[in-house]
Each structure stands twice: as structure tokens, then as C-alpha cells.
Amino acid sequence: MSFSSSAHEASATPGSGPAPGIGRRRFLRHGTAGAGALLAMSPLAGCSSPASASGASALSVWDLFQGGDGMLMNDMIKAVSQGPEGFRIDRTILDWGPSYYTKLAMSAAGGRASDVAVLHLSRLAGYAPGGLLDPFDLDLLAEFGVTEKDFTPAVWSRTKHQGRVYAIPLDVHPFIVFYDRKAAGQAGLLDAEGELAPMGSPKALLEAGKALADVTGKSGILFGHVTDTAQSWRQFAALYAQTGAAFTLPDGGPAEIDTDAAVQVVSFMQQLFDGRTNPNNLDYNSALAGFLGGRGGMAMLGEWELPTLQKSGIPLGAAPFPQVFGRPAVYTDSHSFVLPHQSDPDPARRREAHRYVARILKQSLTWASAGHIPAYQPVLAEPEYAALKPQSSYADAGDVAVLDPPNWFAGAASNFQNRMCQPLQSALLGNTSAEKAVRQMVREANTLLRQPNPVA
Amino acid sequence: MPTGERPLSPPPRRGSRRRGPGLLFVLPFAVPFVLFLVWPVVQGVWMSFTDSSLALRDTSFVGFDNYAEAFGDPDVWSSLGNTVLFTALSSIPLVLVALVMALLVHSGLAGQWVWRLSFFVPYLLPVTVVTLIWTWLYQPDIGLGNELLTTLGFEPVGWLSDEAVAMWSVAALTVWWTVGFNFLLYLAALQSLPTTYDEAAALDGAGAWRRLWSVTLPQLRRTTVLVSMLQILASLKVFDQIYILTKGGPNGSTRPILEYVYDVGFTGYRLGYASAVSYVFFALVIVVSLAQLRLFRQED
């Protein structure tokens, strides 16, 4: 996810499901011309089912789920397409990354966006205030069985802008640690139940790295950040939040960042990735390849790498990002459903969009198999979820979720993350000191804060 | 040839008649040219004076604000510097290596077609393929580059992670990738040179180096000017391989100006400001082109 997988699925329309019911077809016959134009953009539109010839148009959905995630989403869409109440979905998959958000913003600015789209919750501040999104109708969602109670407060609080809800979270996807159970056991890092024991201090994590390096004979903890535009920010943000300091970016600046805490965190990251015990020069793919090849006992990655790692046959364990400073905090983001702005939305289609979001949320167990923590809490309570290993061992991460600061320029695949990563990368590579790196981060944040807001 | 026998029309009518079909012939080029080049250039100038945003419909005129911001923006200058650095690092070897390769092939090396093919083939690869290959060559741990260095007893190099090295790595990739085109231009020029001067010099007892220096190279001068001109303009346009390879990192050390324009415009939604930055760059390109044009004239 962080690096775009090479699987290019331009579009996938579940065509194997039975034809939709008559009632819904009548419903959708009033589809707007705008949505029809979007439909035409999908190369597979119109050839999926004979129903399209009758003029009824499918609900258009945009997302950025490629590779394994993309296939799971396909399964979920297939599941909600079954039966008399089934949907006809025209799905467009776009490349993960900045270009997705360029396209989504342009389509919403033009007022002819898809009916439903996926947005990282961390990007909401760049979308809701500028009118790029339309708010959800909570009564309508409640009618379909989804209410505020179904989400954790930490995540729900980020779905709102000026009191209205603009995003319905599908998942919480934290930046966590994966470990080799065998190596961790030999290094004495497991608790009585065979799970990774809490760290509790910077020293404990440093020593865990050394112990793992002794066991593997190569490296202890693997972390890929070189030329990556998110990884080192994810790690920094998690550790910084653990210190309890605030990272606030008020409009117009200056940034309110506790530089002492930030320097403490960057120094710790430098100590951890010293280039001997734990390599400091890996890029994303080589860290992943290293962990798969047994060249390290632990890897700091997003949970979305779970399917890849599970296939490798490593005795795989997973845990929330270890707490080493004062309070627990895990860096996360959340894939959410949004209603991109349409100038002339058709009420019937909007109703269908709400129903679709509610139905997909209830398919979250499928989504969880990719490693993501379902945001829809009733799924977490199901025994099937508890049986999912190692997913259930980091399910708590959602409670201590830390997202990017809510600014228009921040969030997944943003310039902000890229700019924060650059000094951090230099510091980890030993090209600059922790103090200098933090000064540059503050400077970059101030530069972004001074810029006029292009979305409001 | 019955049409040739037709009586000539009076002069003024003939003129207008000629213009009619002429315009028709130009039209297939002129329409897309105006639509997709002239109009965007004009539109871009207008945008650079507004706060135009990718995500908002209403824009307002902001005068020279964007330009003032651009001239005071250190990122504009550093990325402009990176573009110029890349142009220097890539253009010089791209001209010299191409010349050497063309001379070697032209000198009558055995298996000519093998050389021609292998020098030119990388040029045919798409940028994504080239960067994927080189990403693996540049891998710090398992890449061929560091493998070779450590086998030979040298310290491994952070090809893409060391701020002082990354741009050189990008330039090396670019030379490997695109040198074939310049090579082809040089080879074509060499093969069309008259052999008489060379033979005369040989008869007068000039050695191979002497003939190369005083006979062949002076005759290649116009090709060199052409190749350099095309190369500098191509290098100034650098974006794709850097964007895929390093995203402008480490620490902005490889970010070219065009990536900065892309970053502020398409990732940051500030189209107005991005337009202003690109016109600052446009001015630089014009200056370089004019300078080269003068050089070209002097050659004439």
C-alpha cells in the first residue's frame, strides 16, 4: 500500500452476480447524466451485465485498493451484489498515492464525482471544508443499521467538520511491528502467552534489537524508509505522540511543536537504527525482503503487509507499535467512505449510496483478513474476528490511534508527509543531527502553514 | 498532363487560390497546436496571476503575488539548482560518450550491428522499466552496484540515499538510458562524412589521432552543436525518472523544478502558484535556447 503494488486492476465490475431486482432498477433509472459520464470512463462499464442496456446505471465507486486489498474489496462488493436487494456496482480502482487525491479532488470540484469514494480519514481536513465532500445523512445510515455507537470515539471524532459527518470509516490501519515468533522467543521477548511482551522504555526496545540481532546473526529490527515518503513520518509520529507532547499546526502558523520531545524522539530513532544492530539504509522493499528472508527478527511496517508476510511461512507475530515513552500511542490512518461532491445529486442514488456503505461495513470481517482493523465495532465482537491471528493481537491499536494533524496539507500521500520524511531520512542515515532535522521539520511545517489554503 | 495545359489565371486570383489549399494543409497541425499548446500557454500565464486551485471553482486575481512568492521560495531555487546540476551532469557525458561510442563503431569494429543494437536498445525502454532495473542495481544491500564495490574492497555507497551521490546516480541512469539517440545522430553524421579529407591527411602522413582531432571532429562540429542543443533542452525537462526513482529525495537533493511544480500544483492543489513557478522556469529555458541559437548562428 505504501508502495504501489504492480497489480494494475483498471476496473473490476462484479458481473457474476445475478441481475439486480426490478425495484432497484426502477430506483436507479433516474440516475443523473453526470454519473452516466463517469460510468463511461470505466473500460468495463456496460459490458458487465445485460441490465446496463436497459438504461439503469450502477452505483459508481472509486477506490485505491490494489493488489490483495483490491481483491478483498472485490469479494465484498460481490457479496453485497447478491440477492434481490443486491447492488450493481461500477468500481474504478486508481493508483494509490498523490495522484488518487488529485483525481478525487478534481472530480469533486467539477461536481460530477462518483457516488461513493474512499478517502484516508487523515485527508478529511483537505476535503470537507472546501466543499469537496457532501455530508452523510445519519438518519438514513441509522435506517440501514449503522450509527455513531458502532465506532470508537478516537476515530469517529475525526469524521466531522463543523458538526456534520463527512466520512464513514471502514477500517483503522495502524503502523505496527511484525516479528518472527521463533526469533523473539529465543531472544526472550515473549510473555507467558507467547505474545510480544511490552517494552515500556527506549532502552528495552534498543536491547530487544540487540537480542534479535544475536539470534538472527544478521539484524535485529528492520525498517525501510529510504526514498519513502511516509514511513519515517509514521514512526516519528507514533513515538512523538507517546511522549505526550502536542503536534499542533494552527492555521497561519507558527507550528506548535515541542522541539525537545521531537529531538528526543529523533535521537532515539537514530540510536535504534544505528546501522549495525539495525540497518539504517533500507528502503521499503528491501526491509520487506529482508524480513521475509530471515535477515531480521522484527519489522516495523503497516499492518497491510500482513497477507504478504503470512504467505512467507515465517512463524509470524504482530503487535501494536511498542510503547517506549510515557503513554500508549499508535500511528494510524483509516480508509473511509465519503460522498464526493455532486452538484446535482439524485436523492434516490444518495439513498443507495448510504445503503451501500452500511452493507459494505457489515462485510468488514472479509476486510480484516488483509490485516486491517474493522472500524465497525460489532465485527470486532464476533468470535470469527477473535479467531483471526495475528489480527486480533493488535485490535486495541484503534483505541490509541494517532492520525496526522487535521490540516488541509496533511494526511496520507500528502506533501506534508513527504516533507517531514526528508529531514528524518537524513537523520536516520546519519547525514544530519537530530536537532537539525527537527529544526527543518518545524521550518517545513511553518512554510506549509504560511501557504494560502487552496481548498477553502 | 492535361491539367498543365490549362490557361493561367490572372495573378491576384492565383495568389488567393494558393493560400486556400495551403491553409487546409496546415490545418491538421495548426488546430491541435493552437488548442493544446498555444492556448494552454496563454491560459497558464493568466493562471499564474490568480490563486487558481485544483479543488475550487472560483478564483481571484492576485497580481504578482505568486511571482513574489516564487522568487522568495527557497524550494524554487534549490529545485532549479537541481535541474541545472542534472543538466550539467547528464548533458556532458551524454554528448561525449555518444561521440566516443559512434567513433568506435565507425572505426570498423567487428560485429557492427551488435554494437549499434546494444548502444541503442536502452533508449527504446520505457522510463518505468529503466527505473525499476536501476532501483535494484542501486539497492544498498543486495544491489549489483554495492556488490561490485564490496567485492573489490571498497566501501558501499548510498546510491540513492546519500545526498551528495543521488544526483550522480540519476545522471548515470539517464546516460545509460538515452545515450543511444545521440550515438545514432553522431554515427549518421560520421557515415555521411566525405572520406577524401581523411585520405588526403593520411597520405600526408597524419596519424590516426591527428586525423581524428584535426579532420573528423571539425567536420562533426555542426552535429555536436545540434546534439548538445537537443540534449540540454531534454535534460532541463527531467522529471519522470527522478519522480519514480527517488521522488526528489533524499532531502530534496534530486528534486527538479518540474517536480516542484507538480508537487505544489497537483499534490498541493495550488495551480496558480505552480503556474507562476513554471513560467519562471520557462524564462530560463528561453534564455538557454536563445543563447544556443546564437551559438548555432555563429557556427553558420
Interface residues (C-beta under 8 A of the other chain):
Chain A: P98 S99 Y101 T102 A105 M106 A108 A109 G126 G130 L132 V226 T227 T229 P279 N281 L282 D283 S286 A289 G290 F409 A413 S414 N415 N418 C421 Q422 P423 Q425 S426 L429 N431 T432 T447 Q451 P452 P454 V455
Chain B: D51 S53 L54 A55 L56 R57 D75 Q139 P140 D141 I142 G158 L160 S161 D162 E163 L245 T246 K247 G248 G249 P250 N251 G252 D263 V264 F266 T267 G268 Y269 R270 L271 Y273
